[in-house]
Amino acid sequence: MAAFTERMAPVLAFILVLCLGETWAVDRGNFKTCDQSAFCKRQRALKPGESPYRALLETMELTNTRLTLQLINDNNKVRLLLELYRLQGNMTRVKINELKPLKPRYEVPDVLIKEPPTEPLALLSQDENGVVLSLGAESQRVIVSARPFRLDIMEGHDVLMSLNSRGLLAFEHLRMRKDTQAEPDAEKKEDVDPANQPEASKEEDEKIEEGMWEETFKSHSDTKPNGPSAISLDFSLPGVEHVYGIPEHADTLKLKTTENGDPYRLYNLDVFQYELYNPMALYGAVPVMLAHNTQRTTGIFWLNAAETWVDISSNTAGKTVFGKMLDYVQGSSEKPQTDVRWISESGIIDVFIMLGPTPKDVFSQYASLTGTQSFPPFAALGYHQCRWNYNDQEDVKNVDAGFDEHDIPYDFIWLDIEHTDGKRYFTWDPHKFASPKEMLQGIKEKKRKMVAIVDPHIKVDSNYKIHNEIRSKGFYVKNKDGGDYEGWCWPGSAGYPDFTRADMRAWWASMFAYDQYEGSMENLYTWNDMNEPSVFNGPEVTMHKDAMHQDWEHRDVHNLYGLYVQMATAEGQIQRSGGVERPFVLTRAFFAGSQRFGAVWTGDNAAEWDHLKISIPMCLSLGLVGISFCGADVGGFFKSPSSELLVRWYQTGAYQPFFRAHAHLDTPRREPWLFGPENTALIRDAVRQRYTLLPYWYQLFYHAYLTGEPVMRPLWIEYPQDPATFAIDDEFLIGKDLLVHPVTEEGSRGVTAYLPGKDDVWYDVQTFQKHNGAQNLYIPVTMSSIPVFQRGGSIIPRKLRVRRSSTCMENDPYTLYIALNQQRAAEGELYIDDGHTFSYQKKEYIHRRLTFSNNNLSSVNLNSDSQFTTASWIERIIIIGASKPSKVTLQTVDGQESTIEFDFDASMSVLTLRKPGMNAGEDWKVMLQ
């Protein structure tokens, strides 16, 4: 019977998760609305008005590093402590906590890469109404108003941002429950200042029944031993109509107003085939919002890991273009304004205000706080082939051979949960994957790699080493009664390691050592799924909020769990190589800072056209908050795509940062060659386009690692003063020099792309046809079309000899594509390193500036300290928008000159220089006469 139960557990778990939704559709009833979340309902019931909080100016202390000031709530006399910091890099930090809480409130660790360096605040003026402090450059200052408390950040005469201007600051203080006999122990009594305790009121007693001390959702009860602890603060953004960010939501790039529905929710959840165009929470949460207008870009980083809701309102919402024009004609003096309100269940208010002023300044500011995108191995930018599940080693071998037979490159093949021994992670099915090293060696010989899934739910089984070690070390999350927390997931009954513990993460990392993870090799990488965490029989398919992570409730840390899982896994991959090799880890759940540890994807999407479309704004939103390495399951995870949809998805995915096909267990097989020769050819062409551009992708990821700028970016990042770009999310830029408008409509015969920049020109990368910027261009399309344009004034390196994997192309030659704009020089970069180790951190790389100006093309070293050599050479130079020269001469680093053969296509103004032959890592100059 026990054996039968063990065999059936995963099946029962699978049936359970299927029951979470109707046929392939999210069951909204499994997930809370704001009205069903007691703290959200409570806070949202507060309406804008005069704030009960005032600043006690006599308590102000100003030091070299910060200002502190007490606030008092005049309704209940509870005091708060405000801390204000001016940070290096044009940022301001505001922290608000209880002055004397009953017990410590949670402050998020491990997300900031260091304690942010401060700059001195200077007191400009002070009276009984408030204080004015200088923020340094450009007449920036912060005004602290006393009654009611309010903060205004100004530059000159302009208000950049206001805090508590609508009076929605709320801070639910920790308190003893009035309707029980429980008394704090003597020690706690001594710690509590009676003056800080609120006056008992009938109003508070009445609220006890409203989910303050216990809350029920469906069959689940959430005990709240700490009682109500929610926090809220409003921000007003004068002159702003466009706000972005706060992923993850399946919604448009420009965030919508929320007055007529739920706020945007940030609470990592396993949402079974999510709906589109709504504010429901999904797998990840990054509490960062960007605001943009033609004058400035700013950002708000709300550092809180508890369940969070974000309300957005605007005084221009709902106005038609005609209505706005009418305001203008009639001389309406109403300035556009967006108001944002953040509400979190617990913790403290800790907010970073990033003042830009440019989009790239905001990226730099946020990167200085939470770090940049990890620099992935070169091969990780290639194509990934996945499904749930490849059946056995023979299946893997046949799929691998199929790519060679059909001449389609790929770099990684993936194994989902069925590869394990009964959903015991770090193991292999003894029958289907009996010789994992032999399988991995076969892939390695073709210079390819594998990813295997390792989820953070651990099968409760006394014969399973991983479980026994975690239990013996006391590393599992505990339930509210102190026992190990258990829930249902793929293995059946499972425990959940407490990844908030540094010692637990260190132990987990050690499990990736080759002598611990049996059957693993250096070409095996990792996928962390289900790390929201997913608990099939838990409230909202996740962990109970009153579960315990040592001293903290799960409610305090929930959105951090996935980040910690990926952090520990990436560290394990680094350690197994002695710190030499870069890791590759894909995660489904994420938080601010997750960019430091690998890639994310948009979760369990569906084979529908709208899901293809939404992949663009979803990845754009992630890029805006630091997570560049984003992709969506090509073809859709659920359901079966038509051949047209599959082809269009490959064409789109080939131009998104993380490029992986994936499919559900119950879907028909969909390897690229199973849809007939014509579609195979179309998919092959899309994948090969990806591989030719890998040098450009790699250079952009290096740049993202250095600066925090997104690889895949909205048009407004590069054209911040062009309002026509502000809401575009059906096309995007890769870096600043490639514009992509994928075909995402069924049966499409044409798309209209906006080509930005009144002084720019754009060239179709297939036909080399030239188009002026600042226009909407209609582009007829066929099934082979992927509308991609190169910006005039750019140089993009490609490798045109596509082989079976990116590693096979390592020493192949480059072709440089130079797109001219007669008004400016053309520029680009070439970055080369070994593609897989951390040696680039020791300046072992080639980084060159390519410039075409005055008919001269030159390559110069961008870092004289760097040391690296390459066998790759320049095979071809294609100059688009050129005139025919009489002669082309190459001058090499040793001063030697030679003549280069060329062809000129007068009909397209394209000049091709054939086999110039110089090494890609050397100085050289090509002169056109």
N, C-alpha and C positions, 0 to 999 in steps of 0.2 A: 504494500500500500504506500509506504514511504517513497519507494522508487517511482510509483505512478504519480504521486503528488509532485515530486521533483520534476518529472517530465512535463506535467501539465501546468506547472506554475508559470512558465513563460507564455504558454498559450492563453491561460486565463488572464494574464496581464495584458496580452495583446488584445484579447476580446474586450477587456475593460477599457483600454484606451480607444478602441474603435467605438465603444458605446458613448464615449464623451461627446461625440458629434453625430449628427444625422449623416446620411450618405455624403461623404466628402464635404462636409460643411461645418463651420464652427457652431457649437451650441453656446449661444451668448449667455444662456442661463448658468453656465459653469463659471462665469467671470463677473466680478462685481461692477456695478455702475457706481457713480459717486454717491447716489442716494443709498446704496447698499453698503457703502464703506462709511462707518459711523463718523470717523474724524473728518472725512471729506464733506459729508453732509452738514456736520456741525459748523465747520469753518466756512463753507460756502453760504451758509445761512446768514453770515455776517455781511452786511451791506456797506458800501462806501459811505463814509461820514467822518465826523470828527474823531480822531484817535483817542482812546483813553490813556495813552502813554504820553508822559512828558519827560523831558531831560532835566535832571537835577544838576544844574550847571556848577553848583558849589562843590560837587564831587569830581569835577574834571581834573585829570592829571595828564600832562603832556610831557613825554620824554623824547629822546632822540629817535625812538623807533615806533612809538604808537601814542594814540590818544585813548584814554579810558574815561568812561562817563556812566553814571548810573541812570537808568530809566525807571520810572515808577508807573504802575498801572493804577490810576486813580479810582478804579472800580473796586479793586480788591487789595490794593496796597502792596502787591508783590513787586519786588525790585529785580531788575535785570541789569546785567553788565554789558555795556557796549564797548567793543574794542574796534578802533579804526586805524588802519595801516596804509601808508603810501608805499607801494611796492616799486621796485626797479622795473623799468620797461613800460611806464604809463599805465599802471594798474592800481586799483584801490581795493583793499580787503575790509569787509565789515563782518564782525563776529558779534553775535548776541547770545548770551546764555543767562540762566538764572544766576543771580548774585550768590545765593546760598541754597543750592538745590538739596533736597532730602538725600540724594545719592548722586554720584556722577552721571551726567548725560553723555551719550555716545558721541565721540568725535572721530571722523573717518580717518583711519591710518592707511599708509602704504600706497595711496593714490598720488599724492604729491611726491615728486622725485627728490625734493629737499624742502627745508623750511624756506619759503620765498624771501629773498633779501629785501630789506626795507631801505627807504630813503627818508630823510628828516621831514617832518611836517612843521610848517612855520605858522604861528598864530598871527593872523593879519588884524583881526579886530574881535572885540567881545563886548556884549552888553547883556542886559537882563533877558533879552529875547533869544540870544544864541551866540554862536561863535563862527568866525570865518577863518578857514585854514588854507594855506597855499599848497597846491599840489605840484609846484615847480613850474615846468615849462609852459609857455604859451598862455599865460594868465589863467591857468586852470586852478580852480579852487573848490573847496567843499564847504557848504553852509550847513551848519547844524542848528536847526530851529528847536526851541525848547518846548513851547506849548502851542499845539501838540508837537510831539517829537516828529521831526522830518529831516531827511538829508537831501540836499540838492548838489549835484556835481555840475559845475559851470565852466565854460570857457568864454572869456570875454563877457558879452551880454547874453550868450546862449546857454540855456539849460540843456545839458547833455542827457541827464537822467535824474529822476527823483525817486526816493525811497520813502514809503509810507505817506505819499502825498494823498492817497485815497483813504488813509486811516485803517488799513487792513492788516497791520502788524498784529499778530496774535501769538501768544506764547503760553501754552497750557502748562502751568507749574506742576511739579510732582507734589503729591499731597497724600495724607493718610485718608483711608476710606472712612467716611462718616457713618455708614450703616453697619459696621462690624465692631466687634469688641477688640480687634487687633490693636495693639499698642506698639510703637517702636521701642526697641530695647534702649537701655539706659544710655548707651554710647551714642545712639542716634539722637536721643533727646538732647544730649549736650551739644551736638553739632548744629542743631536747628535754632536759629535766631527767632524768637517769638515774633519779633517785629516783621519778620519776612513771611509769616504765615497769614493767609488771607482771612478776612473777617467772614465768619460763617454766614451764609445767606440762603434764604429759602430757594432762590433761583438755582443755586448750585445743587442743593439737595434734590430738586426736581429733575435735574439733568442726569442723575445717577442711572435712571432707567434707559437712557438713550445711547447705550453702547459704550459708556465711558469706562466701565469696570469689567464688562464681559460683552462679547459680541458673538452672534450666531449667524453663520451663512450656510444655507442648506442644512446638512446634518452635522456641520463642524462647529465646535465651540472654541472661541479664542478667549482664554482667561487673560486678564490684564492686571497682573499683580501690581504694576506701577501706575495703573489708572490712566487717565487722559494725559497725553504728552505732546500733542500736535503743535506745530509751528507754522507760521504763515507770514509772508511779507509781499507787499505790492511794489512794483516798479513802473514808473511812467516814462515813456520814451517820446518826447516831443519831436515832431517832424518826421516820424517814422511810420511807414505803412507796410513795410515788409520785414517779417521776422522768420527765422529759419532754425533748424537744428532739432534739439531734444529728441533724437532718435531713441527707440526704434518704433516707428509707426508706418503702416502701409498707407501713406497719404502723399499729397502733393509736396513739392519742395517748399513752396511758400506756405507757412503755417496759417491755418484758418482761425477765425474768431470762434469762440466756444460758448457764447452767451445763450445760444438756443439748443445746447446739448451738453454732453459731458465735457469736462476738461480733458486735455491730453494726459494720459496716465503713464507714469514711469514705474513699472513693477515687473521684473523679469518673470515671464510666464511661458509655459509650453502650450501655445495656442494651436489647437488641432485645425489645420487648414484655415488660416486667418482670412477675415473679410478685408476688403479694400476700402479706402477712402473713409476711414473713421479713426477716432482717437484712442481706440483700445490699446492696452499695453501689449507688447510682444516680448521677444526673447531677451532683448537688451535694453539698457537704460543709460543714456549719457545726459546728465542734467546741465547741458550747455546750450544757450540760445544766442544766436547772432541777430543783430538788428542792422539794417542797412538803408541808407538813402544816398542821394547823389553827393552829399557833403561828407559823410562819415560812416564808418562801420564800427560798431561796438559789440561787446559780448558780455553775457552774464553766466557765470559758472557757480551753480548752487551745489555746494559740496555736502551732499546728504545721501545716505545709502538706503534709507527707509522708503516705503511706498510714498510716491509723490504724485501730485496732480498739478497741472499747469493750466490756468485759465488765461485766455487772451481776449481782449476786447479792443475795439478801434472805433474812433469817431467817423471813419470813412467806410467802415464795413457796410456792404450792401448798396453803396452808392454806385450807380452806373457811370460809365465814362461820360455820358451826357450830363448826368447830375453833377459830376465833378467840373465839367466845362461850364455848366450854369453857375456854379459857385464862383468860378474864376471870372466869368463875364460880369456877374453881379457884384464882384468885389467882396465876396465872403471873406471875413477875417479869420475864420476858424482854421487853425493850423492843424494839419494831420497829427494824430497822436495814437500810439499803441500803448495799451496798459497790460501788464503781465502780472499775474499773481501766482506765487509758488506756495504749495501747501504740502507739508511732509508730516508723517505720523509721529516721528520721534526724532531724537537727536537735538542738535543746536542749529541756529542760523549761522552759516559760514559761507559767505558769498564773495566771489572775486569779480570785480567790475573791470572789464578790459576795455580801454578807451581808444583803441586803434591808433591813429584814425583811419588807416587803410585796411582792407581785408587781410592783406599779408601781415600787417602789424598784429592783428588779432590772432592769426595763426601762430605767430612767433610768441605772443604773450601766453596763449594757452599751452603751447609746447614747453615754455619755460616752467610751467607749473606741473604738467602731467607727463612730459616727455614726448618724443616723436615716434612715428611709425618705425617699428623694427625693420632693419634692412634684410629682406628675405633672401634665401638662396636663389641664384639665377633661375634654376630649374623650376622653382615654385611659381614663376611667372608664365610657365608654359601651360599646356592643356592637361586637365585632370579627368580621368574616366572613373566613374563611380556608379554603383547601384546597391540597393538593399535587396539581394546580396549576390556577389559572385559565389557560386555554389561550392566549389572546391578547387584544389590546385590545378586540376585539368581545365576547368572553366577559365581560370586566370590565364593559363598558358594559351588557350585558344583565343581569348579576347586579345591578348598581347600580340599573338601572331596575326590576328585579323587586321590590326592597325598597319602592320608591315605589308600584308597582302594588298591592302587598299591604299597604301602610300599616304597614310594620314599620321602625322607626328603626334606623339604624346609623351609626357614626362612622368606622370604618377598614375598608378592604378590603385583603387581604394577598396578596403574591406570593411563592411558594416558589421553589426553585432553577431551575425550568424557564424563568423569565423572562429568565435571563441568556443571553449568547452562549457556549454551550458550557461552562457552569458557571464562567465567568470572572466573579467578583464585581466590582461597580461597572460592569457592562456590561448591555446589553439585547439580547435576541434580535433580530437585524436584520429578521427576517421577521414574527415574531409580535408584537413590541413595537417597531415601527419608529418610532413617534412618541410616546415616553413623556411628553413635556411636554404634548402635546395631550390625552393620557389623564388626566394629573394635573390639567390645567386644567379638564377636564370634571367631575372629582370636586370640585375646589375650588369651582366655581360652585354646587355643591349644599351647600357648607360641610362637605365630608367630606375624609377623608385616606386615605393609603395607607402600608402598610409593605412594604418589600422586604427579602429576606433577604441578608445579607452574612456568609458563613462565613469562618473563619480559616484554612482550607486553600486554598492558592493553586496554581492549575494551572501545572505546569512547562511553559512554552511561550515560546519566544524571541520570539514575536510579541505577547506579552501585556505591556502596559506595567507593570502592578502587579508581576508576577513579575520583570521585568527590573530595576526599581528596587530591590526588596527584595534581590535577589541582588547587585546592584552595590554596595549599601550594606553588605552583609554582615549583614543583619538576620535571616536565617533561623536557626532552631535548628540546631545542628550535631550530627552523629553522633559516636560515641565516637572516631572516627579523624580528626575535624576537618573533614570535608566537610559540605555542606548535608544535613540530615536530610530524607529523602523517604519518604512513605508513600502508600498508596492511600486515596482518598476519592472523593466524587462526580465530580470532574473526571478521575479516573484518577490518574496520578502527580502528587503535590502536595507543595509545601514548606510549612513551618509557621513563620510569623513569630515571632520571639522577643519576645513581649509583656512579658516581665519587664524589658526594656530601656526606659528612659524615652525615649530618642531614637527607638526603633522606634514606641512609642505616639504620640509627637508626629507622626511621619511619617504613621502610619495616620489620626490625627485630621485631618490636612490633606487627606486624600483625599476627605473628605466636603464640601469646599468646592464651591460650585456650578460653578466653572470646572474642577474636577477630576473630579467625579462627573457625567459628561455625562448630561443628561436628568433630573437631579434638580431638585426644587423645594422650597419651604419646607413643603409639605404631604406630603413623603415622609420617612418615619421608618424605623427599622432593627430587624431581628431577627437576633441572633447565635445560630445553632444550631451543633451539632457541636463545641462549644468546650471539651470535657472535657480534652484534644482527642480527637476521634474519628479513629482510624487503622484502616481496615478490615482491613489485613493486619498490624497490630501486636499485641503481647501484650495480651490482654483487650480487644481493639479500641481500644487507645490507644497512646500513645507509649512507646518503649523507655525504661526508667528510666535507662539509661546515656547517653542523649542529653544534649547539653550546652547550657546557657544561660550563655554566657560562662564564668564560673568555677564554676558550680554544675551538678550533675547534675539531670536532670529529676526524679529521685526526691525531691529536696529541695523542689521548687517545684510539683509536679504539681497540687495542689488550688487553686493560685492562678491557673492559666492562664485559666480562664473569667472570673474577676473582672477580670483585666487586659484581656481582649478587650472586655468590656462597658465598662470604665472608658475605654478609648481611643475607643470608638465614641461614647459619650455626650459625651465632650469634643469630638469632631469635630462633632457636631450643635450643641453650644453655640457653638463657634468659627465655624461657617458663618454664624451670625446676628449675629456681632460680640458675642456674649455676652448677647444680648437674650432669646432664646427658650429655654424649657425643652425638654430632650430627651425622647424616648420611645424606649427600647431594651429589647427583651425578650431575656433570656438563658436558655439551658438549663442551663449549668454555673454554679456559684456557690460562694462561700466567705463567711466572716465579713466583713462590710463591703460585700457586694454590694448591700445595700439602698440604698446611696448613689447607685446608678447606674441604677436602673430596676426592671423587673418580671421575674418568673420564672414558669415554668409547670412542671407536673409531668411533662412529657415524653410519650413515646409510649405512651399508655394504650390501652385497647381498649374496644369497644362492648359492655361487659358490665356487669351490675348491680353486681357487686362493685367494679368500677373506679369507678363513680359513687359508691358509698359511701366508698371509700378517699380520694376527693378531699377529703373534709372533714377527717379527721385529718392528711392530708399538708399542707394549707394551714394548719391550726391550728398544727402543729409549726413551720412556717416563721415564722408570726407571732410565736411565742414567742421566736424568736432574731432578731427585728428586721426580717424580710423580710415586710412586710405585703402587697405588691403581687403576690399569688399567685393562680393559677387553674389549671384543668385543661381539656384539650380537650373542649369540649361535644360530646356524641355519641360520643366515643371516637375515637382516631386510627385504630387498626386495626379491621377488621371493619365490619359494617353494623348499625346499631341498629334495633330494631323501632321503630315509631312511638311506642309507649308509652314505651320507654326514652328516645327522643330528646326527647319532651315533658318527661319528668321531669328530664332533664339540663338542659334550658333553664330549667326552674323552679328547679333548684338553682344553676346557674351565674349566674342573675340576681341571686343573693344572695351571690356570692363576689366578692372584690375585682377580679380580672382576668377578664373575661367574653368569651371567644373560642371560636367553633366552629372545628374543624379536622378534616381527614379525609385519609386516605392516598390516594395516586395510584390504587390499584387498587379503591377502594371506589366504589359508585354515588354519583352526585351527591346531595347532601342539603341543598340550600338550604331554608329554612324552609317554603316553599310547595309542596314536592314530595310531601307526605304526605296530601293531601286537605284540603278546606276546614275540616273540624272541627279537625284537628291544627294547621293554619295559624293558626286563631283562638286556640288554646291557647298556641302559641308566641308569637304576637303579644302576647297578654296578659302573658306572663311578661316579655318584653323591654320592654314599656311600663311594667310595674311598676318595672323597673330605672331607666328614664328619669325617672319621677316622683320617685324617691328620690335622684337625682344630687346635689341640694344637700346632703343628709345625708352621702352618701359623700364628697363633696369636703371638707366640714367635718372629717370623721374623718381624712382623709388629711393635712389641714393639722395636725391635732392629733398625728398620728403623726410628721410632720416635726418638730414642736416637741419631742415627749416620748419618742419611741421606743415608745410603747404600740401594741399591734397593733390593726388595724382590725377584723378578724375574730378573735374571741377565744373561748377555752373558757369555760364558765360559771364555773369555779373562780377565774378572775381577779377577777370581781366579787363572788363569794361564797366567799372563801378559807377560811371557817370551816365550810362545809357539805360534809362528806365525800361526800354523795350526788352532788356535782358532779365529784368528782376524776377519775373515769374516763369521763365522758360524752364521746363523740365522734361521735354521730349527730345532734347539734344544736349550735348555737353562737349567740353574740351578735355583732351588728354594733354596734360601740361598746358602750355599756352599756344602750341603750334599746330595741333590737330583738332579739327572740329568734326564731330560725328553726329549724324542724325539717322539712327537706325530706323528701319521699316518695321513698325509695330502694329499696323492695321491689316486685318485679313483682306486678301484680294486687292491689295493696294496697287495702283498703277502710277502713283506719284506721291511725293511728300513736299511740303513747303518748309524750307529751312531758313532761319534767320541768320544771315552772315553779318556779324557785328563789325564795327569800326569804320567810321567814315573815311579814314585815311588808309584803311587796310584793303588788300586784295587777297582773294582766296582761290586756290587751284584745286580742281577735282583731282584726287590722287590717281584715278584710273585713266582719265582722258587728258589731263593737264590743262583742261579748259579754264580760263581765267574769269573770275567774277569779282566785281567791286563789293566792298563792304557796305554796311548800313542799308541792307535790302533784304526783303523776303524773296527767296528764290524758289520757284517751283522746279522740282527735279523729277522727270519721268523715271520710273523704276521698273525693272524686270525682276525675276526671282534671283538673279545673280547680283543685284545691286546692293551695295552697302555705301550710302552716301557719306564720303569722308573727304575733308578738304584740308589742305596744308596752307598755313598762313604765309603770305608773301613777307619776306624778311626773315625766313627761318631756314635752318639746315638740320635735317633729320637723318641719322645713320640707320641703315638697314643691312640685314644679311639676307641675300636672295637665294643662297644655296640651302634650301630647307631639307633637313635630314630627319631621321626617325625620332630624335629627341634633341633638346637644346644643348645637352652636353656634347653631343656628336658635332655640333656646329661651333664649338669653342674657338678653334683656330681658323675658322673660315674667314674669307675676306669681307670687307665692308663695301657697300655702295652708299655714297652720300647724295641725298636729294636736296638740292638747293632751290628754294622758291624765292624769286626776286620780287622786291618792291622797289620801284625806281626812286622812292623818296627816302629810303634808308638802307643801311647795310644789312646784309643777312647774317644771322648769328645762330650758332648751335653749340652743342657740347658732345664730347665722346668720353664715356666713362668705361673703364675695363679693370677688372680685378680677377681673382681666381674663382669667384662665383659661389664660394661655399664656406670659407672660413672667416674668422674675425681679423684676418691680417690687414684688412683695409683700415682698421683702427690704428695700425702701426704704419700707416701711410704707404702700404704696399698696393699701389694702384696706379693706373694711368688716368689722368683727368685733363682733357684738352679743350681749349676754346677754338672753335672753327669760325672764321669770319670771311665773308665775301664782300669786298668793298673796292670801288674803283677798278673793277675787272681783275682784282687779285684775290685769290683764295688762300688763306693761311691757316696753319695749325700750330698753336702755341701751348706750352705747358701752363696749366692753371695752378700747379703746386710744385715749386722747384724742389721741395723736400721729398716728394714721393718717389718710390722706387718700385718699378715693376716692368717686366718685358712681356711682349706678346708676339706670337708668330703671325697674327692677323695683319693683313695689308689692305690698302685701298685698291679695290678692283675696278671701280667705275665711279664716275662723278656725273650726275645728271642735273643740269641747270635749267630750271623752268622759268620761262619769261625772258629768255636770253636773246642776244643778237649774235649773228655769225661772226666769229673772229677770223682773222687771217692766219693766225698762228697761236699755238698754246705751248707754253714752256713750263717745265717743272724744275724748281730749284730745291735741292735737298740740303740736309743739315750740314754736309761737308762742302757746300758751295758749288757742287756739280750741277750743271744744267743739261736738260735733255728735252727733246720735242715729244709732245703727246699727240697721238692720233685722236681725231674726233669726228663725230657725225653731227649734222645740224638738220633738224626738221623745221623748215621755214613755216609750214602750215600751222604748227603748234608752238613755234618759238622755243624749241627744246634742243639744248646742246648736250651731247653725250661725249664725255671724255673716256676713252677706252684704255684700260690697263695702265694707269699711271704708275702703279707698282710700289709706292712708298709704304714703309712700315707704319702701322696705325699709331704707334707710340712715339714717333719722332717728329721733330720740327720740319716743316716743309712749306713751300709756297708754290702755287700754280698761278701763272700770269697769262692773261688773255690779251692778245694784241689785235 
